[in-house]
Amino acid sequence: MTTTRTISPGLERVVRTALTEDLGLGGDLTTRLTVPGDAAGTAYIVSREEGVLSGDEAATATFTAVDPTLQIDWAKQAGDKLATGDLVATISGSARSVLTAERTALNLLGHLTGIASRTSIFVDLVDGTKARIVDTRKTTPGLRELEKQAVLDGGGTNHRFGLYDAVLVKDNHIGLGGGLLPVLDRLAAGGGHLVRVEIEVDTIEQLDTVLAFDAERISEGLAPVVHAVLLDNMEAWQVATGVSHIRRHPAPLVAEVSGGVNEETVQELARAGADAISVGAITHSVTCHDFGLDLQA
């Protein structure tokens, strides 16, 4: 089977940059000097460990950027679970082309599969709760589009893509904006009706200030300003307290949790009632999945 996703301009840019970095102006010197130009072969990508596949379209884009005549057939698709020894893909065609594209393709495939695999671990840990595992903006510069897709492949959910598509007020915004209430006033005055707003709070007192601000607006027939609250660096009992306050609010609010989340703490945070748990580690602290590529003449 082949991948069905459309190759985006962002993916084309990533592949072009990566191949330029590897090939420079001279191309693949080693392959050109050692492998006959008319040599053909078949290569097999095999998983050397368990995981969840992502990056198949990135690998395909890399091979076809080097040589559009290469035939790539995927035995697994993005989101599929991988076992040790699984055949993942078969590439047929020019041996030179396969060798030239190999490292860049496997770098992208391994990195993105690593993200999907770790995301899947977190998703499995919160299974049975209503909590969703959500990514952050802690992504590799230039790779955000691909890394966020890998989170989806692992069963997670995307947060905002950048600074442009939602408002997320953090502690530094509050500090530099003169305090929580002045910031809320500015959001009420300047935010559009279609703009989603999330406020990060560090204490239950801050949370109650946000809730009281919007409760008063609602009582006056005005729309609430805040759509989600981010409970930052709180222990599970604090999250449970915060969630209970949020559920009594007159308007629906998303209760998100972040800060120091790992495999040991995520279950307790989910059971405390969080709607979403954002985990920076699923993109910024992953291990590259181990793939092998064997080429047969």
C-alpha positions as CSV (number, residue, x, y, z in Angstrom):
1,M,0.0,0.0,0.0
2,T,1.1,3.6,-0.5
3,T,0.5,6.7,1.6
4,T,-2.6,8.7,0.6
5,R,-1.9,12.0,2.3
6,T,-1.1,15.0,0.0
7,I,2.4,16.2,0.3
8,S,2.2,19.7,1.8
9,P,4.4,22.6,0.9
10,G,5.8,22.4,4.5
11,L,6.9,18.8,4.0
12,E,8.5,19.6,0.6
13,R,10.4,22.3,2.3
14,V,11.7,20.0,5.1
15,V,12.7,17.3,2.6
16,R,14.5,19.8,0.3
17,T,16.4,21.3,3.3
18,A,17.4,18.0,4.7
19,L,18.6,16.6,1.3
20,T,20.5,19.8,0.6
21,E,22.2,19.5,4.0
22,D,23.3,16.0,3.2
23,L,24.2,16.3,-0.5
24,G,25.6,19.8,-0.7
25,L,26.8,20.7,-4.2
26,G,28.6,17.5,-4.9
27,G,25.9,14.9,-4.3
28,D,26.5,11.4,-2.9
29,L,30.2,10.9,-3.6
30,T,30.5,7.5,-2.0
31,T,27.6,5.9,-3.9
32,R,28.6,7.5,-7.2
33,L,32.1,6.0,-6.9
34,T,31.1,2.5,-5.7
35,V,27.8,1.5,-7.2
36,P,27.2,1.2,-11.0
37,G,24.8,3.6,-12.4
38,D,22.6,0.9,-13.9
39,A,22.4,-1.2,-10.7
40,A,18.9,-1.9,-9.4
41,G,17.7,-3.4,-6.2
42,T,15.0,-3.8,-3.6
43,A,15.3,-2.3,-0.1
44,Y,13.3,-3.4,2.9
45,I,12.6,-1.1,5.8
46,V,12.2,-3.1,9.0
47,S,11.3,-2.1,12.5
48,R,13.8,-3.2,15.1
49,E,11.6,-2.4,18.1
50,E,8.0,-1.9,19.1
51,G,6.3,1.4,18.4
52,V,3.7,3.3,16.4
53,L,4.4,4.3,12.9
54,S,4.6,7.9,11.7
55,G,6.5,9.7,9.0
56,D,5.7,7.4,6.1
57,E,4.8,10.3,3.9
58,A,8.0,12.1,4.9
59,A,10.0,9.0,3.9
60,T,8.1,8.7,0.7
61,A,8.7,12.3,-0.2
62,T,12.4,11.9,0.5
63,F,12.8,8.9,-1.8
64,T,10.8,10.4,-4.6
65,A,12.6,13.8,-4.3
66,V,15.8,11.9,-5.0
67,D,14.3,9.7,-7.7
68,P,10.7,9.9,-8.8
69,T,11.0,6.5,-10.5
70,L,11.4,4.7,-7.2
71,Q,8.5,2.4,-6.2
72,I,7.6,2.6,-2.5
73,D,5.1,0.1,-1.1
74,W,4.1,0.5,2.6
75,A,3.2,-2.7,4.5
76,K,2.2,-0.5,7.4
77,Q,0.5,2.9,7.6
78,A,0.7,5.8,9.9
79,G,-0.9,5.0,13.3
80,D,-0.2,1.2,12.9
81,K,1.5,-0.5,15.8
82,L,4.9,-2.0,15.1
83,A,6.5,-5.1,16.5
84,T,10.2,-6.0,16.4
85,G,11.0,-7.5,13.0
86,D,7.9,-6.1,11.2
87,L,8.4,-5.3,7.5
88,V,7.4,-1.6,7.2
89,A,8.1,-0.7,3.5
90,T,9.7,-2.0,0.3
91,I,11.5,0.3,-2.1
92,S,12.4,-0.8,-5.6
93,G,14.5,0.8,-8.3
94,S,17.9,2.4,-8.7
95,A,20.3,1.2,-6.1
96,R,22.1,4.5,-6.2
97,S,18.9,6.4,-5.5
98,V,17.9,4.3,-2.6
99,L,21.3,4.6,-1.0
100,T,21.4,8.4,-1.5
101,A,18.0,8.9,0.1
102,E,18.3,6.3,2.8
103,R,19.7,8.3,5.8
104,T,17.5,11.4,5.3
105,A,14.4,9.2,4.9
106,L,15.2,7.0,8.0
107,N,16.1,10.1,10.1
108,L,12.6,11.6,9.5
109,L,10.9,8.2,9.8
110,G,12.6,7.3,13.0
111,H,12.1,10.8,14.6
112,L,8.4,11.0,13.8
113,T,7.8,7.4,14.8
114,G,9.5,8.1,18.1
115,I,7.0,10.9,18.7
116,A,4.0,8.8,17.7
117,S,5.3,5.9,19.9
118,R,5.7,8.0,23.1
119,T,2.4,9.7,22.5
120,S,0.8,6.3,22.3
121,I,2.2,5.4,25.7
122,F,0.6,8.4,27.3
123,V,-2.7,7.8,25.5
124,D,-2.8,4.3,26.8
125,L,-2.0,5.4,30.3
126,V,-5.1,7.7,30.4
127,D,-7.4,5.2,28.7
128,G,-10.7,4.9,30.6
129,T,-10.6,8.6,31.6
130,K,-12.0,11.6,29.7
131,A,-8.5,13.2,29.5
132,R,-6.9,13.8,26.1
133,I,-3.1,13.9,25.6
134,V,-2.2,17.2,23.9
135,D,1.0,18.5,22.4
136,T,2.6,21.9,22.9
137,R,4.7,24.4,20.9
138,K,7.9,22.7,22.2
139,T,8.7,21.3,18.8
140,T,11.8,21.2,16.6
141,P,12.1,24.4,14.6
142,G,11.0,23.8,11.1
143,L,9.4,20.4,11.9
144,R,6.2,21.5,13.8
145,E,3.8,20.4,11.0
146,L,5.3,16.9,10.9
147,E,5.7,16.5,14.6
148,K,2.1,17.5,15.3
149,Q,1.0,15.0,12.7
150,A,3.0,12.4,14.5
151,V,1.2,13.2,17.7
152,L,-2.1,12.6,15.9
153,D,-0.7,9.3,14.6
154,G,0.0,8.3,18.1
155,G,-3.5,9.0,19.2
156,G,-2.9,12.4,20.8
157,T,-4.5,15.8,20.1
158,N,-3.0,19.0,18.7
159,H,-3.0,22.2,20.8
160,R,-2.6,25.5,18.9
161,F,-0.2,25.4,16.0
162,G,1.4,28.8,16.7
163,L,0.9,32.2,18.3
164,Y,-1.6,33.1,15.6
165,D,-4.5,30.7,16.0
166,A,-5.5,31.1,19.6
167,V,-4.8,33.2,22.8
168,L,-2.9,31.5,25.6
169,V,-2.2,33.9,28.4
170,K,0.8,32.6,30.5
171,D,2.3,33.9,33.7
172,N,4.7,36.3,31.9
173,H,1.8,37.9,30.0
174,I,0.0,38.4,33.3
175,G,3.2,39.8,35.0
176,L,4.1,42.2,32.1
177,G,0.4,43.1,31.5
178,G,0.0,44.5,35.0
179,G,-1.9,41.7,36.6
180,L,-4.7,39.2,36.0
181,L,-7.6,41.6,36.1
182,P,-6.1,44.2,33.7
183,V,-5.3,41.4,31.3
184,L,-8.8,40.0,31.4
185,D,-10.2,43.5,30.8
186,R,-8.0,43.9,27.7
187,L,-9.1,40.5,26.4
188,A,-12.8,41.4,27.0
189,A,-12.3,44.7,25.1
190,G,-10.1,43.5,22.2
191,G,-10.8,39.8,21.6
192,G,-12.9,38.8,18.7
193,H,-16.0,36.6,19.2
194,L,-14.3,33.8,17.2
195,V,-11.0,33.9,19.1
196,R,-10.5,31.1,21.6
197,V,-8.9,32.2,24.9
198,E,-7.1,30.1,27.5
199,I,-5.6,31.4,30.7
200,E,-2.8,29.8,32.6
201,V,-3.2,29.8,36.4
202,D,-0.7,28.7,39.0
203,T,-3.0,28.8,42.1
204,I,-6.6,28.1,42.9
205,E,-6.9,31.8,43.9
206,Q,-6.0,32.8,40.4
207,L,-8.5,30.3,39.0
208,D,-11.2,31.7,41.2
209,T,-10.4,35.3,39.9
210,V,-10.8,34.1,36.3
211,L,-14.1,32.3,37.1
212,A,-15.5,35.3,39.0
213,F,-14.7,37.7,36.2
214,D,-16.6,35.7,33.6
215,A,-19.4,34.7,36.0
216,E,-20.1,38.5,36.5
217,R,-20.1,39.0,32.8
218,I,-22.5,36.2,32.2
219,S,-24.9,37.5,34.9
220,E,-24.9,40.8,33.0
221,G,-25.8,39.1,29.8
222,L,-22.3,39.3,28.3
223,A,-20.3,36.5,26.6
224,P,-17.5,34.9,28.7
225,V,-14.0,35.8,27.8
226,V,-12.2,32.6,28.7
227,H,-12.9,29.2,27.1
228,A,-10.2,27.1,28.7
229,V,-8.1,27.2,31.9
230,L,-4.6,25.8,32.2
231,L,-3.8,24.5,35.6
232,D,0.0,24.7,35.6
233,N,2.4,22.7,37.8
234,M,-0.3,21.5,40.2
235,E,-0.5,18.3,42.1
236,A,-3.4,15.9,41.5
237,W,-5.3,17.1,44.6
238,Q,-5.0,20.7,43.5
239,V,-6.2,19.7,40.0
240,A,-9.2,18.0,41.5
241,T,-10.0,21.1,43.5
242,G,-9.6,23.3,40.5
243,V,-11.8,21.0,38.3
244,S,-14.5,21.1,40.9
245,H,-14.5,24.9,40.8
246,I,-14.5,24.9,37.0
247,R,-17.5,22.5,36.9
248,R,-19.6,24.9,39.0
249,H,-18.9,27.8,36.6
250,P,-22.0,29.0,34.7
251,A,-20.3,28.5,31.3
252,P,-18.5,25.3,30.0
253,L,-14.7,25.5,30.4
254,V,-12.0,23.1,29.3
255,A,-9.8,22.1,32.2
256,E,-6.2,21.6,30.9
257,V,-3.3,20.4,33.0
258,S,0.4,21.0,32.2
259,G,3.8,21.1,33.8
260,G,6.1,18.2,34.8
261,V,3.8,15.6,33.3
262,N,5.4,12.2,32.9
263,E,4.5,8.5,32.7
264,E,4.4,8.3,36.5
265,T,2.1,11.2,37.1
266,V,-0.3,11.3,34.1
267,Q,-2.8,8.8,35.3
268,E,-3.4,10.5,38.6
269,L,-3.8,13.9,36.9
270,A,-6.3,12.3,34.4
271,R,-8.3,10.8,37.3
272,A,-8.4,14.2,38.9
273,G,-10.8,15.2,36.2
274,A,-8.6,17.0,33.6
275,D,-10.1,17.3,30.1
276,A,-6.7,17.7,28.5
277,I,-3.2,17.1,29.6
278,S,-0.5,18.8,27.6
279,V,2.9,17.0,27.5
280,G,5.9,18.8,26.0
281,A,8.0,15.6,26.3
282,I,6.1,13.9,23.5
283,T,7.8,16.2,21.0
284,H,10.9,17.6,22.6
285,S,12.2,14.5,24.5
286,V,11.7,11.5,22.3
287,T,14.1,8.7,21.2
288,C,14.4,8.0,17.5
289,H,12.7,4.7,16.6
290,D,15.2,2.1,15.3
291,F,14.6,1.1,11.7
292,G,16.8,-0.9,9.5
293,L,17.1,-0.8,5.7
294,D,18.5,-3.8,3.9
295,L,19.2,-3.4,0.2
296,Q,19.3,-6.5,-2.1
297,A,20.7,-6.3,-5.6
